[in-house]
């Protein structure tokens, strides 16, 4: 397995050719997102469970989840495409890599755990991200997805003042959306979003041959806005 320094060098060369939607938003994002992560960090750590070895935080952003993941007993490596976001992440850890989550610059069976937190709405192909995560997991390694519930988040959903939602046509239409009439002024207004219907999310796990252990619908609203999926790589699955 190459050293982190070698990985960083090659990853920077590849990432330099890609555009990161979150560049230019890091300072705002770190401030806005910190409260949300603080509210969810304990739940993420509980779903991941205790362990050891390396844990890859895919789409780590500014590194707000590093401490919670490290508290499970693991050594955390952060990965993000945005150099701007990684400026902040490096203040929290020296173990960060700039790379595309769908093209991880690591060998097979390199990590005991992979966490993908709030990335499904920000990647072009969620299935590819899950498949590559499965590749770099050791047999019996854990993959944890924690992010937007596709049924109750997206360009089709209008959040109401009483905590409910109004579903408009558009749920079946996956793909990128740059605007929606009922989006507020926060992250989606700034960077848009990729909508994945629930079937697309679950089929990504089936295609990667990861075995789902637990699903959780959660969040602080009456209608769940967060979907969490904990899965593992079967010991017999070839890398």
C-alpha positions in Angstrom: 0.0 0.0 0.0 1.4 3.4 -0.9 2.2 6.0 1.8 -0.3 8.8 2.4 2.3 11.3 1.0 2.4 9.3 -2.3 -1.3 9.0 -2.4 -1.7 12.8 -1.9 0.7 13.5 -4.7 -1.1 11.4 -7.3 -4.5 12.4 -6.0 -3.7 16.0 -6.3 -2.7 15.5 -10.0 -5.9 13.8 -10.8 -8.1 16.1 -8.7 -6.6 19.2 -10.3 -8.4 18.2 -13.5 -11.8 18.1 -11.7 -14.1 20.9 -10.6 -15.3 20.9 -7.0 -18.7 22.5 -6.5 -17.8 23.3 -2.9 -14.8 25.5 -3.6 -15.4 29.0 -2.5 -17.9 28.0 0.1 -15.6 26.5 2.8 -15.7 29.3 5.4 -19.5 29.7 5.2 -20.0 25.9 5.1 -17.8 25.2 8.2 -19.7 27.7 10.2 -23.2 26.7 9.0 -22.5 22.9 9.1 -20.9 22.8 12.5 -24.2 22.9 14.4 -25.7 20.2 12.3 -22.7 17.9 12.7 -22.7 18.4 16.5 -26.3 17.3 16.6 -25.7 14.1 14.5 -22.1 13.1 15.4 -23.0 10.9 18.4 -25.6 9.0 16.2 -23.1 8.5 13.4 -20.5 7.1 15.9 -23.1 4.9 17.5 -24.2 3.5 14.1 -20.6 2.9 13.1 -19.8 1.2 16.4 -16.4 0.6 18.1 -13.5 -0.6 16.0 -9.8 -0.2 15.1 -7.7 0.2 12.0 -8.2 2.8 9.3 -11.5 4.6 8.7 -12.0 6.6 5.5 -14.3 9.6 5.7 -15.4 10.1 2.1 -16.5 13.6 1.3 -15.2 14.8 4.7 -15.7 18.5 3.8 -14.0 20.6 6.5 -13.4 17.6 8.8 -16.2 18.3 11.3 -16.8 14.6 11.8 -13.2 13.6 12.4 -13.3 13.6 16.2 -16.5 11.5 16.4 -15.1 8.9 14.1 -11.8 8.8 15.9 -13.6 8.3 19.2 -14.8 4.9 17.9 -11.1 3.8 18.2 -10.2 4.1 14.5 -7.5 6.2 12.7 -9.4 8.5 10.4 -8.3 9.5 6.9 -10.4 12.4 5.4 -11.0 12.6 1.6 -12.7 15.3 -0.4 -12.5 16.8 -3.9 -12.6 20.4 -2.7 -9.2 21.9 -1.9 -11.1 24.8 -0.3 -12.9 22.5 2.1 -9.6 20.6 2.9 -8.0 23.9 4.0 -10.2 23.6 7.1 -10.0 19.9 7.3 -6.2 20.1 7.6 -6.6 22.2 10.7 -8.3 19.3 12.3 -6.1 16.5 11.0 -3.0 16.0 8.9 -4.4 12.8 7.5 -6.4 14.1 4.5 -6.4 13.4 0.8 -7.7 15.3 -2.1 -9.4 12.9 -4.5 -12.7 11.9 -6.2 -14.9 9.7 -4.0 -15.7 7.6 -7.1 -12.0 7.0 -7.9 -10.3 6.3 -4.6 -6.5 6.3 -4.8 -6.1 3.3 -2.5 -5.5 -0.3 -2.9 -8.0 -3.1 -2.4 -8.8 -4.0 1.2 -7.1 -0.9 2.7 -9.7 0.2 5.3 -11.6 -1.4 8.1 -14.4 1.1 7.8 -15.7 3.7 5.2 -18.1 6.4 6.2 -20.0 8.5 3.6 -21.8 11.3 5.4 -24.1 13.6 3.4 -22.6 13.0 0.0 -25.3 11.3 -2.0 -26.7 14.7 -3.0 -23.2 15.9 -4.1 -21.8 13.1 -6.3 -22.6 12.4 -9.9 -22.9 8.6 -9.5 -23.6 7.3 -6.0 -23.4 3.7 -7.2 -19.8 4.2 -8.2 -19.0 5.7 -4.8 -20.5 2.7 -3.0 -18.8 0.2 -5.4 -15.3 1.8 -4.9 -15.9 2.0 -1.1 -16.6 -1.8 -1.2 -13.4 -2.4 -3.1 -11.2 -0.6 -0.5 -12.9 -2.3 2.5 -11.3 -5.3 4.1 -13.5 -8.4 4.3 -16.1 -7.9 7.0 -15.3 -4.2 6.9 -18.1 -1.7 7.6 -19.6 0.8 5.3 -21.8 3.5 6.8 -24.0 5.8 4.7 -25.6 8.7 6.6 -27.3 11.4 4.7 -30.3 13.0 3.0 -33.4 10.8 3.0 -34.3 10.7 -0.7 -38.0 10.5 -0.1 -38.2 13.6 2.1 -35.4 15.7 0.7 -34.9 16.9 -2.9 -36.2 19.2 -5.6 -39.7 17.7 -5.1 -40.0 18.4 -1.4 -41.3 21.6 0.2 -40.8 21.8 3.9 -43.7 23.3 5.8 -43.7 25.4 8.9 -45.5 22.7 11.0 -42.7 20.2 10.3 -44.5 18.4 7.6 -43.6 18.2 3.9 -45.4 18.8 0.6 -44.4 16.4 -2.1 -44.4 17.9 -5.6 -43.9 16.0 -8.9 -40.3 15.2 -9.6 -39.3 12.4 -7.1 -38.8 9.9 -9.9 -36.5 12.3 -11.8 -33.0 11.6 -10.7 -30.1 13.8 -11.8 -28.7 17.2 -11.0 -30.9 20.1 -10.1 -29.6 23.7 -9.9 -32.7 25.3 -8.5 -36.1 24.6 -6.9 -38.8 27.2 -6.1 -38.9 26.2 -2.4 -35.2 26.0 -1.6 -33.9 28.4 1.0 -30.6 30.3 1.1 -28.4 27.5 2.4 -26.3 24.8 0.8 -28.6 23.7 -2.0 -29.1 27.2 -3.2 -25.3 27.6 -3.4 -24.2 24.3 -5.0 -27.4 22.5 -6.3 -28.0 18.8 -5.7 -28.0 15.4 -7.3 -31.3 13.6 -6.5 -31.2 9.8 -6.1 -34.6 8.1 -5.6 -34.6 5.5 -2.8 -34.5 2.6 -5.2 -31.3 4.0 -6.7 -29.7 4.3 -3.3 -30.6 0.8 -2.2 -29.6 -0.7 -5.6 -26.1 0.8 -5.2 -25.7 -1.5 -2.1 -27.1 -4.5 -3.9 -24.8 -4.0 -7.0 -21.7 -3.6 -4.8 -22.6 -6.8 -2.9 -22.5 -5.1 0.4 -24.8 -6.7 3.0 -27.1 -4.3 4.7 -27.3 -4.8 8.5 -29.4 -1.9 9.6 -31.5 1.0 8.2 -32.5 4.0 10.3 -34.8 6.9 9.4 -34.0 9.8 11.7 -33.5 13.5 12.0 -35.0 16.2 14.3 -38.1 16.9 12.2 -41.5 15.0 12.4 -40.8 13.7 8.9 -37.4 12.0 8.8 -34.9 13.9 6.7 -32.0 11.5 7.3 -31.5 8.0 6.1 -28.7 5.9 7.6 -27.6 2.5 6.2 -25.0 0.3 7.9 -23.6 -2.5 5.8 -20.6 -4.8 5.7 -18.4 -6.5 3.1 -19.0 -10.3 3.2 -15.7 -12.1 4.2 -16.0 -14.3 1.1 -16.3 -11.3 -1.3 -13.2 -11.0 -3.5 -11.6 -7.5 -3.5 
